[in-house]
Amino acid sequence: MPRPRDANGRFAKQGPVKIAADPDIGRSSDAFLNELRKSWVRHGAATIEKVRCDRPHDYLRLVAAGLAKQGEGQVDALETLSDDEIAEELRRILSRLDPESAETGA
C-alpha cells in the first residue's frame, strides 16, 4: 500500500513505527557481545600492535578517539596550546610513527 501524501505531494508524516519485541534479538545481541569480548581477550593486544605497525594513520585516529573519550567533560587540551605548540606536538607524534616524514615535514 503506497504511503499517503500531503497537499504538496510530499509523503505525509506518520507516527512512530511500532516494532514487536523479539526475545531472540536480546539473546543474539548478548551472544554477539560475549563473542566480541572473548575475541578481544584473545587478540586485542596483538590487533592493536598490527594496526600500529601496518596502518599508523588508523592507529593515530584510534588513539585520538580514545583520548577524546577519556577527556570528555574536561577542558580541551588543544584550547590551551598555541598553534606552534600543536605543530610541535604533531611533529613529535609523526616522528614516532614515521621518522622520515617528520624530518621532511611531510
N, C-alpha and C positions, 0 to 999 in steps of 0.2 A: 504494500500500500504506500503510495507516494506521500511525502511529508507535506502538510498544508503550507501555503504561502500567504504572506500578508498582502495588503493593498498595493504595496510597491513591488511585489513579485519576489521578495526575499523570503527565505524559509521562516515560518512563524516560530516564535520562541516556545519552547516546551519546558515542562518541569523537569526535575532531576530524573535520570534514568534509574529505575529500581532493579537491582540485581539480587537474585535469590542467593542466600547464603549457601555456600557449598562447603561442607565439612572437610572434603578432600583437599581443598585449597590450603587450609591451615596445616594439615598434615604434610602436604608436599612442600610447603614453604619451610616447615621445621626440618624436614629431611634434607632439603637443599642446604639450609644454613648449617646443619650438622656436618654434611659432607664438605662444605666450604671450610668450616673450622678445622676438620681433620686434615684437609689438604694444606691449609695454612701451617698447621703444626708440623707437617712432614716437609713441606717445600718452601715455606715463606722466606726464610733467610737466604736460601740458595737462589730463589727467584729474584729477590731484591738485588743480590750481587750480580746476577746475569743482566738484569736491566741496567744496573750501574755501568757495567763494562760494555754492553752491546748497544745501549740506547741512552747515552748520558743526558740527552735533552729531555727524554721522558722521565728519567730518574730525577733530574732537577725539578721538573714540574711536580712530581710526587712529593719531593721534599718541601717545596714551596707550599703546596696544598696542605701538607701536614703541619707545617709551621703556622700557616694562616689559621687552621682549625684550632691549634693549640692556643693561639693568641687571641681568640675571639673574646670580645669584651675588654680587651686591654688597649692601650694606646698603640696605634700603628707605628711600628719601629721606623718605617720609611719616612713618616711625617717628621721625625726628629732629626733626620740626616740631611746634610746638604747634597746637592747634585754631585759634587766632587766625591763625597764620602760614598754615595751609592755607586758611582762609577768604579771607585777603588774596590769596593766590596764585590762587585760583579767581576772585575778583573781577577780578584783572588779566587772566586768560585770557579771561573773558567780555567784558570791556571791549574787547578786541581783536576778538572775534567779533561783538559787538553792543553798541556803546557805550551805547545807550539802556537796555537791560535791566540793564547793570551799575550804572547810576546809580540805578535804582529797586530794585535788589536782587532782581529777578525771575529 
